[in-house]
Amino acid sequence: MVTGDDLRKAFPACADPDGWAEALNPALVRFGITTPARQCAFLAQTGHESGQFNRLEESLIYSSAGRLMAVFPRRFPTEASALPFVKNPSALANFVYARRMGNGDETSGDGFRYRGRGLIQLTGRSNYQQAADALKLALVEAPDQVTSREVAALTAAWYWDSRGLNALADDNTTDDDLEDFREITRRINGGTVGLKERLEMFSRLQQLLH
């Protein structure tokens, strides 16, 4: 069982470690994230993704055209193309996520409706539908549920299990644990952004959960 004290020590910036421990434990049990190796890897990854369990929604507010061009170079090749989306999160999401991940076109509003939410951010109508089917929750009809602690914990644990991450997290002396952790990061993040920070969180958790 993960305790509030564990989270408080591992994630000193977490605003509500006791509340998160209460939300996480049922989800961890439900999806077999019950060994120290699995829990350390899961918490390190979700803690990083969520800013130490403080951020449960994708930030889509960009204050300059230059920043939009840097983040979405294919979508915004010029300053003029980016300017309409500065400090306009709904228009931005509807544009960049249109006709992707099960979303409709730009006018459907699906991009913003199914923007990233949760500890491991669900993004796109099809991902919300998959999680809804697995968890028996009305996430497509009411996607804001994923910003609640309990549902954020459940969707993250479901995602972890559905991508085979328990097996990668298992301590196996015949393989490369660091490469396993990198692969977990890739399956969650799409790359290895923040790998150093994730590993630092993992090391702290290993000292607490044993």
C-alpha positions in Angstrom: 0.0 0.0 0.0 1.2 3.5 -0.9 0.8 5.9 2.0 0.5 9.7 2.1 3.9 9.8 3.9 5.5 7.9 1.0 4.1 10.4 -1.5 5.0 13.4 0.7 8.6 12.3 0.8 8.9 11.3 -2.8 7.0 14.3 -4.2 7.5 17.2 -1.9 5.6 19.6 -4.2 2.4 17.4 -4.1 -0.4 19.5 -2.8 -2.5 16.6 -1.4 -0.4 13.4 -0.8 -3.0 11.8 1.5 -5.8 12.4 -1.0 -3.7 10.9 -3.7 -2.7 7.8 -1.7 -6.4 7.2 -1.1 -7.2 7.5 -4.8 -4.2 5.5 -6.1 -4.4 2.4 -3.9 -7.6 0.9 -5.3 -6.4 1.6 -8.9 -3.0 0.0 -8.2 -4.6 -3.2 -6.8 -7.2 -3.4 -9.6 -4.5 -3.4 -12.3 -1.9 -5.5 -10.5 0.6 -2.7 -9.8 1.3 -4.2 -6.4 5.0 -5.0 -6.2 7.6 -2.4 -5.1 9.2 -2.5 -8.6 5.9 -1.9 -10.3 4.8 0.8 -7.9 8.1 2.7 -8.0 8.1 2.8 -11.8 4.4 3.7 -12.0 4.6 6.5 -9.5 7.8 7.9 -11.0 6.2 8.1 -14.4 2.8 9.4 -13.3 4.5 11.8 -10.8 6.6 13.3 -13.6 3.7 13.5 -16.1 1.5 15.3 -13.7 3.9 17.7 -12.1 4.0 15.7 -8.8 0.3 15.0 -8.9 -0.7 18.6 -9.3 -1.6 18.9 -13.0 -4.4 16.9 -14.5 -5.2 18.8 -17.7 -3.1 19.6 -20.8 -2.1 23.3 -20.9 -3.0 24.8 -24.3 -2.5 28.4 -23.5 0.5 29.8 -25.5 1.4 33.4 -25.1 3.3 33.9 -28.3 3.2 32.9 -32.0 6.9 32.0 -31.7 6.2 29.4 -29.0 3.4 27.9 -31.1 5.8 27.7 -34.1 8.4 25.9 -31.9 6.0 23.4 -30.4 3.9 22.7 -33.6 6.3 23.5 -36.5 4.3 21.6 -39.1 1.0 23.2 -38.1 2.3 26.7 -37.8 5.1 27.4 -40.4 4.6 31.2 -40.2 3.8 33.7 -37.5 0.7 34.7 -39.4 -0.6 31.1 -39.2 0.0 30.9 -35.5 -1.3 34.3 -34.3 -5.1 33.3 -34.3 -4.2 30.6 -31.8 -2.3 32.6 -29.2 -4.1 32.4 -25.9 -6.9 30.6 -27.6 -6.8 27.0 -26.2 -10.1 25.8 -27.5 -9.3 26.9 -31.1 -5.8 25.5 -30.8 -7.0 22.0 -29.6 -9.7 21.9 -32.2 -7.2 22.7 -35.0 -4.2 20.6 -34.0 -6.2 17.5 -32.9 -8.7 17.6 -35.8 -9.2 14.2 -37.6 -6.8 12.5 -35.3 -7.2 9.9 -32.6 -10.8 9.4 -33.4 -11.7 13.1 -33.4 -14.0 14.7 -35.9 -13.0 17.8 -38.0 -12.1 21.2 -36.6 -15.7 22.3 -36.3 -16.7 19.2 -34.3 -15.1 20.6 -31.1 -13.6 17.1 -30.4 -10.1 18.4 -30.2 -10.8 20.6 -27.1 -13.5 18.2 -25.7 -11.0 15.3 -25.7 -7.9 17.2 -24.8 -5.3 15.6 -22.6 -6.5 14.9 -19.1 -5.3 12.6 -16.2 -2.1 11.4 -14.7 -1.1 9.8 -18.0 -3.0 12.1 -20.3 -5.9 10.6 -22.3 -6.0 12.5 -25.5 -8.5 12.0 -28.4 -11.9 10.6 -28.6 -10.8 7.0 -29.4 -8.6 6.9 -26.3 -11.4 8.2 -24.1 -13.6 5.5 -25.6 -11.1 2.7 -25.0 -10.7 3.8 -21.4 -14.5 4.1 -21.0 -15.1 0.6 -22.3 -12.4 -0.9 -20.0 -13.5 1.0 -16.9 -17.2 1.0 -17.5 -17.3 4.8 -17.1 -19.1 7.4 -19.3 -15.9 9.2 -20.2 -16.9 10.1 -23.8 -20.1 11.7 -22.5 -18.4 13.4 -19.5 -14.6 13.7 -20.2 -14.0 16.1 -17.3 -14.3 13.1 -15.0 -10.7 12.3 -15.8 -9.6 15.4 -13.8 -10.9 13.9 -10.6 -8.3 12.1 -8.5 -10.1 8.8 -8.5 -10.7 8.6 -12.3 -7.2 10.0 -13.1 -5.7 7.2 -11.0 -7.9 4.6 -12.7 -7.3 5.7 -16.3 -3.5 5.9 -15.6 -3.5 2.4 -14.1 -5.6 1.1 -17.0 -3.2 2.7 -19.5 -0.2 1.2 -17.7 -1.7 -2.3 -17.8 -3.0 -2.1 -21.3 0.5 -1.2 -22.6 2.2 -4.1 -20.8 4.1 -1.9 -18.5 3.9 -4.1 -15.5 6.1 -6.7 -17.3 8.7 -4.0 -18.2 8.7 -2.8 -14.6 9.3 -6.2 -13.1 12.8 -6.6 -11.7 14.5 -9.2 -13.8 18.2 -9.8 -13.4 18.6 -11.1 -16.9 17.7 -7.8 -18.6 18.7 -4.1 -18.7 16.6 -2.3 -16.1 17.6 1.1 -17.4 16.5 0.2 -20.9 13.2 -1.2 -19.5 12.6 2.2 -17.8 13.4 4.0 -21.0 10.9 1.9 -22.9 8.3 2.6 -20.3 8.9 6.3 -20.8 8.6 5.9 -24.5 5.3 4.1 -24.3 3.9 6.8 -22.1 5.6 9.9 -23.5 6.3 8.9 -27.1 9.9 9.8 -26.5 12.2 10.1 -23.5 11.5 13.7 -22.4 12.3 14.2 -18.8 14.1 10.9 -18.4 16.6 12.2 -15.9 13.9 13.6 -13.7 11.8 10.4 -14.0 14.9 8.4 -12.9 15.5 10.6 -9.9 11.9 10.1 -8.8 12.3 6.4 -9.3 15.4 6.3 -7.1 13.7 8.2 -4.3 10.7 5.8 -4.5 13.0 2.8 -4.4 14.3 3.9 -1.0 10.7 4.3 0.3 8.9 1.4 -1.2 10.6 -1.9 -0.4 
